[in-house]
Amino acid sequence: KAVVSTQSTGKAEIKRCDPPCVPYVGVYLADLISIEEGVQNLNSNGLINFAKMRMLAHTILEIRLYQQTHFEVEVIAEVIKHILVNCSNALSEDKIFERSYSLEPRSARPMSTESSTSSA
């Protein structure tokens, strides 16, 4: 229910929520990156740093807690109808690329798959 802007506040908000909830994964990714880059794999004796491994495991277990919680989703016919009607007009991947290219043209013409395979 709450959208959180900072990592420390975000983690506190997530911990206060009872599952099921969808936590902002960026909070956990930042933790994992911080642990990986900030803590050595080996301790001063040249042995595996199990404190680091415990920190990584704890963070991963928190993520898994939210993944394993079952969500009870109420089916609302109007919502399903809205999605089906609006998604029927979806563009193909080629049309999306063409639209993207027309909005943001590249300075050089993109290589087609035919020219890249014939030059090999």
C-alpha positions in Angstrom: 0.0 0.0 0.0 2.9 2.3 0.6 5.4 3.4 -2.0 8.8 4.0 -0.5 11.5 6.2 -1.9 14.6 5.4 0.2 16.3 2.0 0.8 16.3 2.1 4.6 12.7 3.2 4.8 11.8 0.7 2.2 13.3 -2.2 4.1 11.5 -1.2 7.2 8.2 -0.9 5.3 8.7 -4.4 3.8 9.4 -6.0 7.1 6.2 -4.4 8.6 4.1 -5.9 5.8 2.7 -9.4 6.3 2.9 -11.6 3.2 1.5 -11.7 0.6 3.2 -8.6 -0.7 5.4 -7.7 -3.6 8.5 -6.0 -2.2 10.6 -3.6 -4.3 13.3 -5.9 -5.5 15.8 -3.0 -5.9 16.2 -3.0 -2.1 17.4 -6.6 -2.1 19.5 -6.2 -5.2 21.3 -3.2 -3.5 21.9 -5.3 -0.4 23.3 -8.2 -2.5 25.6 -5.9 -4.5 26.8 -4.2 -1.4 27.6 -7.5 0.3 29.3 -8.9 -2.8 31.4 -5.8 -3.5 32.0 -4.7 0.1 32.9 -7.9 1.8 35.9 -10.1 0.9 35.3 -13.7 -0.2 38.2 -14.9 1.9 39.0 -13.8 5.5 42.5 -12.7 6.7 43.5 -16.3 7.1 42.7 -17.1 3.5 39.7 -19.1 4.4 36.1 -18.7 3.1 34.4 -15.8 4.7 31.3 -17.5 6.1 30.0 -14.3 7.6 29.6 -13.0 4.0 28.0 -16.2 2.9 25.5 -15.9 5.8 24.7 -12.3 4.9 24.0 -13.4 1.2 22.0 -16.4 2.3 19.9 -14.3 4.7 19.0 -11.7 2.0 18.2 -14.5 -0.5 16.0 -16.2 2.1 14.0 -13.0 2.6 13.4 -12.8 -1.2 12.3 -16.4 -1.2 9.8 -15.8 1.6 7.9 -13.4 -0.6 8.1 -15.8 -3.6 6.6 -18.7 -1.8 3.6 -16.9 -0.4 0.4 -17.7 -2.2 -1.7 -14.8 -3.5 -5.5 -15.0 -3.5 -6.5 -12.9 -6.5 -10.1 -12.1 -7.1 -11.1 -12.5 -10.7 -12.9 -9.4 -11.9 -14.6 -10.0 -15.3 -14.5 -6.3 -16.3 -10.8 -6.2 -15.8 -10.2 -9.3 -17.8 -12.4 -7.9 -20.6 -10.5 -4.6 -20.6 -7.1 -6.4 -20.8 -8.3 -8.7 -23.6 -9.8 -5.8 -25.7 -6.8 -3.5 -25.3 -4.2 -6.2 -25.8 -5.8 -7.3 -29.1 -4.3 -4.2 -30.7 -0.8 -5.0 -29.6 1.9 -4.4 -32.2 4.2 -7.1 -33.4 7.9 -6.9 -32.5 8.8 -5.7 -36.0 6.2 -2.9 -35.8 7.5 -1.9 -32.4 11.0 -1.7 -33.7 9.9 0.4 -36.7 8.0 2.7 -34.4 11.0 3.0 -32.0 13.3 3.7 -35.0 11.0 6.4 -36.4 10.9 8.1 -33.0 14.6 7.8 -32.3 16.5 7.3 -35.5 20.1 6.0 -35.3 22.9 7.9 -36.9 23.9 4.8 -38.8 21.6 2.5 -40.7 21.1 -0.8 -38.7 22.6 -3.9 -40.3 20.1 -6.4 -41.6 20.5 -10.1 -40.7 21.1 -10.9 -44.4 24.1 -8.5 -44.8 25.7 -9.7 -41.6 25.4 -13.4 -42.6 26.7 -12.8 -46.1 29.8 -11.0 -44.9 30.8 -13.9 -42.6 
